[in-house]
Amino acid sequence: MHHPYELYAGLRYTRAKRRNHFISFISLASMLGIAIGVTALITVLSVMNGFERELRARILGMASHATISAFRGGLENWSGVAAQAAQNPQIVGLAPYIEGEGMVKVGGELSGTLLRGILPDEERKVSDIGAHITAGSLESLQPGAFNIVLGYELATALGATIGDRIDLMIPQASVTPAGVLPRFRRFTVTGIFRIGMYEFDRGLVLVHLADAQALLRMGETVTGVRLKLRDLFDAPRVARELAAELPGLYYVNDWTRSHANFFRAVRTEKMVMFIILSLIVGVAAFNIVSTLVMVVQDKQADIAILRTLGATPRSIMAIFMVQGSIIGFVGTLLGVAGGIALALNVESLVPLLERLTGQQFLSPDVYYISDLPSELEASDVVRIAALSLALGLLSTLYPAWRASRVQPAEALRYE
């Protein structure tokens, strides 16, 4: 007796069998529409979160959280710079590197590539390349041996395997009695890596740091020092600290600037997808409006009787708001359950669909990531559920207001 009767009346209207089955059908369609929209929103945002996570992990697994390079030319005394940078407590790994552009040639096959000179033991401290070697080994890169490690896609395009000899040419010329010739060196393939990201698998080759110095005639200098941090999101702050603390002129860069376009694009796509898919929930919410308008029309006699018994317009309005909100609540609840279940299992469902259809949805030569990752975040679920409940509640306001305006004498005139 202490609970508001509006709640009981609204629940009774929702449970009661209506004479008009079309109204029941519209209510069910509205509920399912909200559920489908919420499910789609949760699933798509979880996939976008997964893409951002995988993109960040794969890029930073081969790139670096931050780099230190000379303001002009090559970096001399890199070990001294590394020792000074290592004093920062956020830095957990450092490694020198050399970067340049080149072309690799095997028989009649030719391909442009990014050349990176590394020290294998030090490289493991700043990247995950060692965990992605599918053939050979990273330790085969020894100074003076002129061995090379290729990306999987590049090796496939060239038809190169372990033990093959390939020519590596760089855009620097050598003057010889025969004229000006491009500088090149023959290397032996001793390793193949596969990151799962086409940009690296197709366009990167690794050689020993000393071999890169000899090929590029850099002497004892390097391009820079790569850094790995405890928390990659602290990279901008650490980069500013290093730029202020290191003596001399150095250029300190971090991943948020060098790869900003990738992550900005993902965030923009996530926001656009949220707006577009929210329209599905909005359309379903508008169906609640039409449902309640028809219910109000169907229940005019009941409304009039309640008014004659002393119900206020505010109470009548509350009854129909309860009824419409229940539709939105149940639809949201079903959508949240379906979205969570789908988001948690999408990584296993997509390979199953690919096997059934015989087609690969994300081709590795088109997309940066060839699988469909998913990362469910509680904040996204809460935000989507709140949006759906808010739209469901707002959609009840006009029909409920119409119900509160019913005049008992007019409604009962022909009863």
C-alpha positions, 0 to 999 in steps of 0.5 A: 500500500505504500508503493505508488499505484502508478507503477502497478497500473503501468505494469498491469498495462504492460502484462495485460493481453490487449484486444489490438494485437497490432499494438502488441506487435509494435511493442515487441518490434520496438523492444527487439529494435532497441535490443539489436541496436544496443547489441550492435553498438556494444559489439562494434565499439568492442571491435574498435577497441580491439583494433586500437589495442592490436594496432598499438601493440603491433606498431609499438612492438616493432617501432618504439615508445620514444627515440633519441636522434641527433639534431643533424646527421648521425648520432655519435657516442650513442652509448653515452646518450643511452647511459644518460637516458637510462637514468630516467626511471620510466625507461626499461630498455634502450637500443641503437638503430640505423634506418634507411631506404633500399631495394631488395632483388632476387632474380627478376623480383625487385621491391622497395623496403625500409632497412633497419640496422640493429644489435640483436641482443639490444633489440630484444629489449625494445621490441617484440621482433624475437617472438615473431621469428618464424624461420631462422633466428635473429641471432644470425645477424652477426657483424661482417656476416652480411646476413639479413632477416626479411618480413614474411610478406616480402619474402613471399613476394620475392620467393626468398627462403632461408639460405637464399642470396639477395641483393640489397641496393641503397639510394647512394651512388658509387663512382667507379671506372665504369661510371656512377653505379648504385651501391649494393651488397649481397646478403644471405637470408637467415631469418623471416619474421611475421608480425601480422601487420602488412606494413612491417611484414611487406616493407621491413628488412633487418641487418646487423648494425655494423653491416648497415654502418658499412653499407651506408658509410656511417662510420661509428654513428647511428640514426638514434637510440630507441627507448622502451618505457614502463608505461607507453602512455607516459611517452610524451612526458618522458620525451619532454623530460629527456629533451630538457635533461640531455646535454647538447642538441637532440631530437626526442620523439615519441609514438604519440607524434610519429604514429598519431594519424593511426590512432586518431583515425581509429578514435574518429571512426569509433565516434562516427560508428557510435553516432551512426549506430545510435540511430538504430536505437533512436528509430526503435525508441520512436516506435515506442512513441507510436506504440504508446499513442495507440495504447492511449487511444485504446485506453481512453475509457480506462483513463477517464475512469481513473480520472473520475476516481481522483487520479491526477493528470500527473498520475496518468502521465506516470502510468504510461511513462512506466509502460513505455520505460519497461519496453525500453528497459527490457530491450536495453537489458536484452541488448546489453546481454547480447552485446556482451556475449557477442563481443566476448566471442567475436574473435572465435565466431569470425574464423568460423564464418570465414571457414563456412563462407570460404572467404577472408573478411580482412585481407592482410594486403589491404588491412593493417590487421588481418583478424578481428580483435575485440576488447569489451570495456565497461565504460562503453557498456554503461554509456550505451545502456544509459543512452538507450534508457534515456531515449526510451524514457524520452520517447514516453513523454509525448504519449504520456502527456497526451494521456494526461490531457484526456477529458473524462466526459469526452472519453465516456460520451460514447461508452 
